[in-house]
């Protein structure tokens, strides 16, 4: 865990297990690290990225939500991991939200991802560990097959077998984008 946190603090790109698949992550305000991840995935910046945090407090610098009931919804445990589409704060860099006027966030329930965010002290970028058009990695071997030694660290751990991607819900309207 120390090596993964050290890599994040040094501007690195890492892979780590989440509730559903392995994720690629970096510090959300580090443009160079973001550009590396986007290049590895062959993902255009216009699509935006997901941020995960261990707590709501780690996500608050990025979202513009003042309604206590809506904030409470973000913290509630759901059957399936839920990524919430939220209004974003005016100062959030475009490289995080892309062409959108919203940002995707999730309070992670995966113990390794939680510990990573806690020890890093901030939310981190979380995008599936795969180049565009290929299936997401579910273990470290698949991550290594996709990216070889192009990552600064791969954090070992397990994802739930046969897990579906997180559901995607607009926080303000409750509209399910991906169920």
N, CA, C and O of each residue as an XYZ file, in Angstrom:
716
protein
N       0.836     -1.190      0.000
C       0.000      0.000      0.000
C       0.883      1.258      0.000
O       0.593      2.227     -0.700
N       1.958      1.228      0.789
C       2.856      2.403      0.853
C       3.415      2.752     -0.516
O       3.503      3.924     -0.881
N       3.795      1.717     -1.276
C       4.367      1.961     -2.605
C       3.326      2.565     -3.553
O       3.652      3.441     -4.354
N       2.093      2.105     -3.465
C       1.032      2.652     -4.314
C       0.784      4.118     -3.981
O       0.651      4.945     -4.883
N       0.720      4.444     -2.690
C       0.501      5.830     -2.264
C       1.689      6.697     -2.674
O       1.517      7.833     -3.115
N       2.877      6.157     -2.527
C       4.083      6.900     -2.934
C       4.035      7.204     -4.432
O       4.374      8.306     -4.862
N       3.610      6.215     -5.216
C       3.504      6.417     -6.664
C       2.480      7.506     -6.990
O       2.729      8.353     -7.847
N       1.332      7.486     -6.312
C       0.320      8.533     -6.540
C       0.881      9.916     -6.217
O       0.702     10.862     -6.983
N       1.554     10.020     -5.087
C       2.102     11.321     -4.663
C       3.195     11.819     -5.594
O       3.425     13.024     -5.704
N       3.868     10.892     -6.265
C       4.939     11.257     -7.190
C       4.417     11.522     -8.606
O       5.202     11.717     -9.534
N       3.099     11.529     -8.765
C       2.527     11.791    -10.083
C       2.401     10.549    -10.945
O       2.322     10.643    -12.169
N       2.383      9.387    -10.310
C       2.328      8.141    -11.050
C       0.931      7.685    -11.392
O      -0.069      8.220    -10.912
N       0.899      6.670    -12.246
C      -0.340      5.987    -12.633
C      -0.263      4.573    -12.085
O       0.733      3.877    -12.280
N      -1.318      4.149    -11.398
C      -1.320      2.837    -10.761
C      -2.567      2.051    -11.168
O      -3.513      2.602    -11.731
N      -2.543      0.758    -10.871
C      -3.725     -0.088    -11.020
C      -4.039     -0.673     -9.657
O      -3.140     -0.925     -8.855
N      -5.327     -0.888     -9.399
C      -5.770     -1.382     -8.092
C      -7.139     -2.036     -8.256
O      -7.877     -1.717     -9.188
N      -7.476     -2.957     -7.340
C      -8.782     -3.609     -7.431
C      -9.898     -2.694     -6.924
O      -9.700     -1.902     -6.003
N     -11.068     -2.819     -7.542
C     -12.271     -2.123     -7.071
C     -13.356     -3.176     -6.865
O     -13.096     -4.375     -6.967
N     -14.548     -2.727     -6.581
C     -15.667     -3.636     -6.349
C     -15.943     -4.529     -7.554
O     -16.400     -5.660     -7.388
N     -15.674     -4.045     -8.758
C     -16.094     -4.768     -9.953
C     -14.932     -5.201    -10.845
O     -14.888     -6.355    -11.272
N     -14.004     -4.315    -11.130
C     -12.862     -4.604    -12.006
C     -11.641     -3.880    -11.462
O     -11.744     -3.095    -10.520
N     -10.488     -4.145    -12.057
C      -9.312     -3.357    -11.695
C      -9.453     -1.970    -12.288
O      -9.962     -1.802    -13.396
N      -9.001     -0.991    -11.548
C      -9.048      0.385    -12.005
C      -7.659      0.930    -12.248
O      -6.678      0.461    -11.670
N      -7.590      1.927    -13.111
C      -6.384      2.732    -13.268
C      -6.637      4.011    -12.506
O      -7.727      4.579    -12.584
N      -5.644      4.470    -11.770
C      -5.860      5.655    -10.968
C      -4.636      6.536    -10.884
O      -3.509      6.128    -11.164
N      -4.913      7.772    -10.483
C      -3.866      8.757    -10.264
C      -4.471      9.892     -9.440
O      -5.665      9.897     -9.141
N      -3.639     10.832     -9.088
C      -4.114     12.024     -8.386
C      -4.980     12.833     -9.354
O      -4.561     13.081    -10.485
N      -6.165     13.244     -8.941
C      -7.091     13.892     -9.870
C      -6.659     15.274    -10.359
O      -7.138     15.732    -11.396
N      -5.776     15.936     -9.642
C      -5.366     17.282    -10.055
C      -4.008     17.291    -10.746
O      -3.437     18.357    -10.976
N      -3.491     16.122    -11.075
C      -2.194     15.998    -11.733
C      -2.418     15.754    -13.226
O      -2.660     14.623    -13.648
N      -2.336     16.812    -14.009
C      -2.621     16.722    -15.440
C      -1.705     15.721    -16.135
O      -2.171     14.963    -16.986
N      -0.415     15.695    -15.800
C       0.496     14.755    -16.462
C       0.074     13.302    -16.211
O       0.104     12.481    -17.128
N      -0.314     12.988    -14.984
C      -0.757     11.630    -14.662
C      -2.054     11.296    -15.400
O      -2.219     10.188    -15.910
N      -2.969     12.260    -15.453
C      -4.235     12.058    -16.186
C      -3.940     11.777    -17.654
O      -4.510     10.855    -18.237
N      -3.061     12.557    -18.248
C      -2.731     12.366    -19.657
C      -2.128     10.981    -19.906
O      -2.394     10.365    -20.939
N      -1.324     10.493    -18.969
C      -0.756      9.142    -19.104
C      -1.860      8.091    -19.109
O      -1.865      7.185    -19.942
N      -2.795      8.224    -18.167
C      -3.888      7.249    -18.092
C      -4.754      7.298    -19.345
O      -5.121      6.255    -19.887
N      -5.079      8.482    -19.800
C      -5.879      8.602    -21.017
C      -5.150      7.981    -22.206
O      -5.775      7.320    -23.036
N      -3.837      8.187    -22.297
C      -3.058      7.597    -23.394
C      -3.027      6.078    -23.279
O      -3.187      5.385    -24.283
N      -2.825      5.545    -22.074
C      -2.814      4.093    -21.879
C      -4.143      3.473    -22.299
O      -4.171      2.403    -22.906
N      -5.231      4.146    -21.976
C      -6.563      3.627    -22.308
C      -6.992      3.958    -23.733
O      -7.941      3.377    -24.259
N      -6.278      4.903    -24.351
C      -6.697      5.442    -25.650
C      -8.100      6.036    -25.524
O      -8.978      5.804    -26.354
N      -8.274      6.807    -24.459
C      -9.571      7.397    -24.117
C      -9.511      8.916    -24.331
O      -8.589      9.565    -23.837
N     -10.463      9.483    -25.049
C     -10.458     10.931    -25.234
C     -10.825     11.664    -23.936
O     -11.652     11.186    -23.161
N     -10.219     12.799    -23.714
C     -10.469     13.586    -22.508
C     -11.927     14.025    -22.431
O     -12.442     14.257    -21.337
N     -12.600     14.142    -23.572
C     -13.990     14.608    -23.609
C     -14.945     13.688    -22.850
O     -16.009     14.136    -22.423
N     -14.596     12.425    -22.674
C     -15.484     11.483    -21.984
C     -15.534     11.724    -20.480
O     -16.508     11.334    -19.836
N     -14.530     12.346    -19.911
C     -14.488     12.545    -18.471
C     -14.058     11.283    -17.750
O     -13.903     10.227    -18.363
N     -13.867     11.397    -16.450
C     -13.376     10.300    -15.628
C     -14.198     10.187    -14.348
O     -14.895     11.126    -13.962
N     -14.110      9.046    -13.705
C     -14.767      8.818    -12.412
C     -13.754      9.071    -11.311
O     -12.570      8.768    -11.453
N     -14.234      9.628    -10.218
C     -13.422      9.759     -9.014
C     -14.003      8.860     -7.945
O     -15.222      8.774     -7.797
N     -13.131      8.183     -7.190
C     -13.590      7.429     -6.029
C     -12.948      8.017     -4.788
O     -11.840      8.552     -4.834
N     -13.658      7.911     -3.685
C     -13.139      8.339     -2.401
C     -13.549      7.350     -1.339
O     -14.483      6.569     -1.522
N     -12.841      7.389     -0.226
C     -13.186      6.525      0.900
C     -14.348      7.107      1.686
O     -15.076      6.380      2.362
N     -14.524      8.434      1.595
C     -15.564      9.133      2.352
C     -16.178     10.222      1.478
O     -15.617     10.610      0.454
N     -17.318     10.695      1.896
C     -17.950     11.816      1.214
C     -17.038     13.042      1.235
O     -16.952     13.766      0.242
N     -16.362     13.278      2.349
C     -15.480     14.452      2.456
C     -14.427     14.481      1.361
O     -14.024     15.559      0.924
N     -13.976     13.321      0.911
C     -12.970     13.302     -0.157
C     -13.559     13.696     -1.509
O     -12.819     14.098     -2.408
N     -14.873     13.586     -1.667
C     -15.519     13.938     -2.931
C     -16.035     15.376     -2.947
O     -16.229     15.953     -4.017
N     -16.258     15.954     -1.770
C     -16.859     17.289     -1.684
C     -16.090     18.379     -2.439
O     -16.733     19.293     -2.956
N     -14.762     18.342     -2.534
C     -14.081     19.395     -3.301
C     -14.417     19.400     -4.787
O     -14.105     20.366     -5.482
N     -15.048     18.337     -5.287
C     -15.305     18.204     -6.719
C     -16.776     18.362     -7.095
O     -17.086     18.614     -8.259
N     -17.680     18.219     -6.138
C     -19.109     18.247     -6.443
C     -19.759     19.500     -5.856
O     -19.320     20.026     -4.833
N     -20.807     19.962     -6.523
C     -21.553     21.138     -6.059
C     -22.950     20.686     -5.660
O     -23.917     20.860     -6.402
N     -23.030     20.102     -4.466
C     -24.298     19.594     -3.933
C     -24.432     20.138     -2.526
O     -23.579     19.887     -1.674
N     -25.504     20.886     -2.278
C     -25.714     21.484     -0.957
C     -26.897     20.886     -0.218
O     -27.069     21.134      0.976
N     -27.710     20.109     -0.903
C     -28.891     19.501     -0.311
C     -28.468     18.323      0.563
O     -27.871     17.370      0.063
N     -28.766     18.374      1.849
C     -28.335     17.327      2.778
C     -28.924     15.964      2.435
O     -28.261     14.943      2.617
N     -30.143     15.932      1.949
C     -30.761     14.650      1.576
C     -30.020     14.015      0.398
O     -29.831     12.799      0.359
N     -29.606     14.841     -0.556
C     -28.848     14.312     -1.693
C     -27.458     13.859     -1.257
O     -26.969     12.824     -1.712
N     -26.832     14.617     -0.393
C     -25.519     14.204      0.120
C     -25.635     12.888      0.876
O     -24.750     12.036      0.790
N     -26.729     12.722      1.617
C     -26.956     11.481      2.342
C     -27.107     10.309      1.373
O     -26.643      9.204      1.653
N     -27.756     10.553      0.239
C     -27.936      9.503     -0.767
C     -26.574      8.988     -1.267
O     -26.409      7.795     -1.525
N     -25.618      9.891     -1.395
C     -24.280      9.505     -1.855
C     -23.606      8.515     -0.903
O     -22.785      7.701     -1.326
N     -23.951      8.589      0.363
C     -23.275      7.773      1.375
C     -23.991      6.462      1.672
O     -23.445      5.609      2.371
N     -25.194      6.287      1.158
C     -25.960      5.082      1.475
C     -25.413      3.874      0.716
O     -25.056      3.966     -0.459
N     -25.356      2.755      1.408
C     -24.907      1.512      0.796
C     -26.023      0.981     -0.098
O     -27.191      0.960      0.289
N     -25.645      0.556     -1.288
C     -26.601     -0.007     -2.234
C     -26.203     -1.450     -2.537
O     -25.075     -1.867     -2.271
N     -27.149     -2.203     -3.096
C     -26.887     -3.605     -3.440
C     -25.687     -3.743     -4.359
O     -24.877     -4.660     -4.225
N     -25.596     -2.829     -5.277
C     -24.563     -2.849     -6.302
C     -23.764     -1.553     -6.192
O     -24.338     -0.523     -5.841
N     -22.470     -1.564     -6.477
C     -21.726     -0.309     -6.450
C     -22.415      0.741     -7.324
O     -22.846      0.452     -8.440
N     -22.507      1.945     -6.802
C     -23.205      3.021     -7.517
C     -22.282      4.202     -7.726
O     -21.686      4.722     -6.783
N     -22.176      4.616     -8.973
C     -21.459      5.824     -9.334
C     -22.510      6.890     -9.588
O     -23.450      6.691    -10.358
N     -22.332      8.025     -8.927
C     -23.308      9.112     -8.996
C     -22.807     10.209     -9.916
O     -21.645     10.610     -9.849
N     -23.697     10.692    -10.778
C     -23.396     11.823    -11.651
C     -23.880     13.071    -10.917
O     -25.077     13.235    -10.680
N     -22.946     13.947    -10.563
C     -23.243     15.111     -9.720
C     -22.880     16.413    -10.419
O     -22.010     16.439    -11.289
N     -23.555     17.498    -10.033
C     -23.103     18.803    -10.499
C     -21.674     19.028    -10.004
O     -21.312     18.604     -8.907
N     -20.878     19.691    -10.818
C     -19.489     19.877    -10.410
C     -19.221     21.301     -9.957
O     -19.898     22.243    -10.371
N     -18.233     21.437     -9.109
C     -17.800     22.763     -8.663
C     -17.169     23.489     -9.843
O     -16.629     22.863    -10.755
N     -17.243     24.800     -9.816
C     -16.753     25.619    -10.927
C     -15.254     25.457    -11.163
O     -14.791     25.622    -12.292
N     -14.490     25.140    -10.125
C     -13.031     25.080    -10.272
C     -12.501     23.698    -10.658
O     -11.285     23.507    -10.694
N     -13.367     22.737    -10.945
C     -12.920     21.393    -11.304
C     -12.324     21.435    -12.715
O     -12.965     21.924    -13.645
N     -11.106     20.926    -12.874
C     -10.458     20.970    -14.188
C     -11.216     20.169    -15.240
O     -11.800     19.127    -14.942
N     -11.199     20.663    -16.455
C     -11.906     20.027    -17.570
C     -11.434     18.597    -17.787
O     -12.218     17.746    -18.207
N     -10.159     18.317    -17.506
C      -9.662     16.961    -17.750
C     -10.363     15.919    -16.879
O     -10.255     14.725    -17.157
N     -11.073     16.335    -15.844
C     -11.833     15.382    -15.032
C     -13.254     15.189    -15.547
O     -13.777     14.075    -15.525
N     -13.875     16.260    -16.006
C     -15.287     16.146    -16.417
C     -15.491     16.112    -17.919
O     -16.604     15.855    -18.378
N     -14.454     16.362    -18.694
C     -14.578     16.303    -20.152
C     -15.570     17.314    -20.683
O     -15.552     18.479    -20.287
N     -16.424     16.877    -21.567
C     -17.410     17.778    -22.194
C     -18.651     17.972    -21.332
O     -19.553     18.720    -21.709
N     -18.708     17.308    -20.182
C     -19.891     17.316    -19.331
C     -19.874     18.488    -18.344
O     -18.822     19.058    -18.050
N     -21.043     18.827    -17.849
C     -21.173     19.846    -16.796
C     -21.432     19.171    -15.456
O     -21.917     19.785    -14.505
N     -21.093     17.887    -15.417
C     -21.268     17.059    -14.224
C     -19.992     16.253    -14.028
O     -19.103     16.242    -14.880
N     -19.926     15.576    -12.879
C     -18.780     14.709    -12.615
C     -19.275     13.415    -11.975
O     -20.219     13.421    -11.184
N     -18.632     12.318    -12.324
C     -19.008     11.000    -11.815
C     -18.160     10.678    -10.582
O     -16.933     10.759    -10.624
N     -18.828     10.313     -9.485
C     -18.126     10.020     -8.228
C     -18.722      8.791     -7.554
O     -19.894      8.468     -7.750
N     -17.897      8.108     -6.753
C     -18.379      6.950     -6.000
C     -17.611      6.862     -4.698
O     -16.392      7.035     -4.670
N     -18.325      6.592     -3.625
C     -17.670      6.233     -2.369
C     -17.419      4.736     -2.475
O     -18.359      3.941     -2.495
N     -16.166      4.361     -2.541
C     -15.829      2.963     -2.752
C     -16.081      2.136     -1.497
O     -15.863      2.591     -0.374
N     -16.542      0.918     -1.718
C     -16.730     -0.016     -0.608
C     -15.687     -1.133     -0.649
O     -15.689     -2.016      0.209
N     -14.813     -1.097     -1.625
C     -13.765     -2.122     -1.708
C     -12.692     -1.789     -0.669
O     -12.163     -0.677     -0.675
N     -12.363     -2.723      0.218
C     -11.447     -2.403      1.318
C     -10.069     -1.918      0.868
O      -9.487     -1.048      1.516
N      -9.544     -2.455     -0.213
C      -8.223     -2.010     -0.681
C      -8.325     -0.616     -1.285
O      -7.484      0.239     -1.009
N      -9.345     -0.376     -2.104
C      -9.526      0.956     -2.698
C      -9.813      1.995     -1.615
O      -9.342      3.129     -1.702
N     -10.587      1.611     -0.593
C     -10.841      2.526      0.533
C      -9.543      2.890      1.235
O      -9.271      4.063      1.491
N      -8.752      1.883      1.542
C      -7.490      2.119      2.239
C      -6.560      2.985      1.394
O      -5.863      3.849      1.925
N      -6.546      2.759      0.089
C      -5.726      3.557     -0.819
C      -6.119      5.026     -0.743
O      -5.256      5.892     -0.600
N      -7.410      5.312     -0.837
C      -7.888      6.697     -0.755
C      -7.605      7.298      0.623
O      -7.201      8.456      0.724
N      -7.816      6.519      1.674
C      -7.558      7.022      3.030
C      -6.098      7.389      3.204
O      -5.778      8.470      3.699
N      -5.214      6.493      2.799
C      -3.794      6.762      2.996
C      -3.277      7.849      2.065
O      -2.359      8.587      2.424
N      -3.856      7.956      0.870
C      -3.484      9.036     -0.039
C      -4.032     10.367      0.466
O      -3.443     11.421      0.229
N      -5.170     10.308      1.168
C      -5.758     11.514      1.745
C      -6.641     12.293      0.797
O      -6.926     13.467      1.032
N      -7.075     11.651     -0.271
C      -7.876     12.342     -1.276
C      -8.600     11.320     -2.137
O      -8.265     10.135     -2.147
N      -9.596     11.806     -2.855
C     -10.202     11.001     -3.913
C      -9.142     10.752     -4.973
O      -8.177     11.508     -5.089
N      -9.326      9.689     -5.745
C      -8.431      9.396     -6.855
C      -9.255      9.108     -8.099
O     -10.445      8.801     -8.020
N      -8.603      9.214     -9.242
C      -9.232      8.841    -10.501
C      -9.441      7.335    -10.496
O      -8.601      6.585     -9.997
N     -10.562      6.897    -11.052
C     -10.844      5.471    -11.154
C     -11.496      5.197    -12.503
O     -12.673      5.491    -12.712
N     -10.721      4.636    -13.402
C     -11.236      4.246    -14.703
C     -10.823      2.801    -14.940
O      -9.750      2.385    -14.501
N     -11.642      2.047    -15.615
C     -11.361      0.620    -15.770
C      -9.995      0.391    -16.415
O      -9.570      1.136    -17.298
N      -9.327     -0.651    -15.953
C      -7.974     -0.972    -16.417
C      -8.057     -1.793    -17.700
O      -7.995     -3.022    -17.681
N      -8.198     -1.087    -18.798
C      -8.222     -1.714    -20.114
C      -8.081     -0.640    -21.186
O      -8.565      0.480    -21.017
N      -7.417     -0.982    -22.288
C      -7.448     -0.078    -23.430
C      -8.862     -0.042    -24.018
O      -9.612     -1.011    -23.898
N      -9.216      1.059    -24.644
C     -10.551      1.208    -25.233
C     -10.873      0.028    -26.139
O     -10.046     -0.396    -26.946
N     -12.086     -0.495    -25.994
C     -12.562     -1.578    -26.835
C     -12.252     -2.975    -26.325
O     -12.750     -3.958    -26.874
N     -11.430     -3.075    -25.274
C     -11.105     -4.383    -24.706
C     -11.807     -4.553    -23.368
O     -12.205     -3.573    -22.739
N     -11.959     -5.801    -22.936
C     -12.645     -6.075    -21.674
C     -11.805     -5.585    -20.496
O     -10.579     -5.686    -20.533
N     -12.450     -5.055    -19.449
C     -11.704     -4.601    -18.269
C     -10.967     -5.753    -17.590
O     -11.430     -6.894    -17.582
N      -9.815     -5.427    -17.026
C      -9.010     -6.410    -16.299
C      -9.680     -6.756    -14.978
O     -10.222     -5.884    -14.300
N      -9.641     -8.041    -14.615
C     -10.211     -8.513    -13.349
C      -9.150     -9.002    -12.375
O      -9.468     -9.380    -11.248
N      -7.877     -8.997    -12.808
C      -6.790     -9.431    -11.929
C      -5.481     -8.800    -12.386
O      -5.411     -8.175    -13.444
N      -4.455     -8.974    -11.576
C      -3.173     -8.327    -11.885
C      -2.544     -8.875    -13.170
O      -1.883     -8.133    -13.896
N      -2.740    -10.150    -13.453
C      -2.185    -10.722    -14.673
C      -2.761    -10.035    -15.909
O      -2.028     -9.715    -16.845
N      -4.078     -9.810    -15.910
C      -4.699     -9.124    -17.043
C      -4.204     -7.684    -17.145
O      -3.985     -7.186    -18.249
N      -4.025     -7.011    -16.014
C      -3.482     -5.645    -16.026
C      -2.098     -5.649    -16.669
O      -1.799     -4.801    -17.509
N      -1.252     -6.606    -16.274
C       0.112     -6.690    -16.826
C       0.088     -7.003    -18.316
O       0.920     -6.495    -19.069
N      -0.858     -7.834    -18.751
C      -0.981     -8.138    -20.188
C      -1.308     -6.882    -20.986
O      -0.763     -6.664    -22.068
N      -2.193     -6.066    -20.451
C      -2.582     -4.840    -21.151
C      -1.488     -3.773    -21.127
O      -1.227     -3.128    -22.143
N      -0.859     -3.589    -19.987
C      -0.010     -2.408    -19.815
C       1.464     -2.694    -19.543
O       2.270     -1.766    -19.465
N       1.826     -3.974    -19.397
C       3.229     -4.308    -19.171
C       3.816     -3.503    -18.029
O       3.267     -3.477    -16.928
N       4.930     -2.849    -18.297
C       5.601     -2.044    -17.262
C       5.318     -0.550    -17.411
O       6.104      0.279    -16.954
N       4.208     -0.209    -18.043
C       3.879      1.204    -18.259
C       3.245      1.876    -17.030
O       3.089      3.096    -16.996
N       2.884      1.075    -16.031
C       2.304      1.627    -14.805
C       3.387      1.737    -13.744
O       4.371      0.998    -13.769
N       3.201      2.662    -12.814
C       4.175      2.857    -11.747
C       3.999      1.858    -10.613
O       4.942      1.585     -9.871
N       2.791      1.312    -10.478
C       2.570      0.314     -9.435
C       1.251     -0.409     -9.709
O       0.288      0.188    -10.190
N       1.228     -1.702     -9.394
C      -0.011     -2.483     -9.454
C      -0.245     -3.022     -8.055
O       0.563     -3.783     -7.523
N      -1.345     -2.622     -7.478
C      -1.709     -3.036     -6.122
C      -2.465     -4.360     -6.213
O      -3.508     -4.440     -6.862
N      -1.942     -5.391     -5.569
C      -2.586     -6.707     -5.610
C      -3.899     -6.697     -4.843
O      -4.081     -5.921     -3.905
N      -4.802     -7.563     -5.251
C      -6.084     -7.715     -4.581
C      -7.069     -8.378     -5.518
O      -6.742     -8.733     -6.650
N      -8.275     -8.536     -5.023
C      -9.301     -9.242     -5.793
C     -10.526     -8.366     -6.000
O     -10.886     -7.548     -5.153
N     -11.147     -8.561     -7.144
C     -12.440     -7.952     -7.456
C     -13.487     -9.041     -7.280
O     -13.162    -10.229     -7.277
N     -14.731     -8.641     -7.133
C     -15.810     -9.628     -7.022
C     -15.902    -10.397     -8.339
O     -15.951     -9.784     -9.405
N     -15.927    -11.734     -8.282
C     -16.026    -12.497     -9.525
C     -17.369    -12.249    -10.212
O     -18.410    -12.201     -9.557
N     -17.336    -12.095    -11.510
C     -18.531    -11.923    -12.342
C     -19.337    -10.669    -11.989
O     -20.536    -10.604    -12.259
N     -18.686     -9.687    -11.393
C     -19.399     -8.456    -11.024
C     -19.726     -7.640    -12.266
O     -18.954     -7.595    -13.224
N     -20.872     -7.004    -12.228
C     -21.268     -6.091    -13.297
C     -20.663     -4.723    -12.994
O     -20.337     -4.436    -11.843
N     -20.509     -3.876    -14.016
C     -20.017     -2.520    -13.750
C     -20.942     -1.803    -12.771
O     -22.105     -2.172    -12.611
N     -20.412     -0.787    -12.127
C     -21.242     -0.026    -11.190
C     -22.436      0.570    -11.939
O     -22.354      0.901    -13.122
N     -23.537      0.693    -11.212
C     -24.677      1.382    -11.818
C     -24.358      2.875    -11.822
O     -23.629      3.373    -10.965
N     -24.911      3.561    -12.786
C     -24.662      4.990    -12.976
C     -25.991      5.711    -12.831
O     -26.928      5.464    -13.590
N     -26.068      6.618    -11.836
C     -27.327      7.308    -11.551
C     -27.076      8.809    -11.426
O     -26.131      9.236    -10.762
N     -27.926      9.601    -12.068
C     -27.872     11.055    -11.891
C     -28.389     11.381    -10.487
O     -29.512     11.018    -10.135
N     -27.584     12.052     -9.706
C     -27.953     12.341     -8.330
C     -29.186     13.246     -8.236
O     -30.094     12.971     -7.452
N     -29.224     14.295     -9.009
C     -30.282     15.297     -8.890
C     -31.658     14.758     -9.301
O     -32.662     15.043     -8.648
N     -31.696     13.976    -10.387
C     -32.971     13.501    -10.910
C     -33.302     12.072    -10.482
O     -34.466     11.671    -10.491
N     -32.278     11.307    -10.109
C     -32.485      9.898     -9.806
C     -32.560      9.022    -11.041
O     -32.811      7.822    -10.931
N     -32.345      9.603    -12.221
C     -32.419      8.862    -13.475
C     -31.278      7.871    -13.570
O     -30.116      8.234    -13.387
N     -31.607      6.609    -13.857
C     -30.601      5.565    -14.018
C     -30.052      5.640    -15.440
O     -30.798      5.514    -16.411
N     -28.750      5.847    -15.550
C     -28.101      5.919    -16.858
C     -27.628      4.536    -17.273
O     -27.763      4.139    -18.430
N     -27.069      3.805    -16.306
C     -26.646      2.415    -16.541
C     -27.100      1.618    -15.330
O     -26.659      1.865    -14.208
N     -27.982      0.664    -15.570
C     -28.574     -0.087    -14.472
C     -27.910     -1.372    -14.125
O     -28.349     -2.067    -13.209
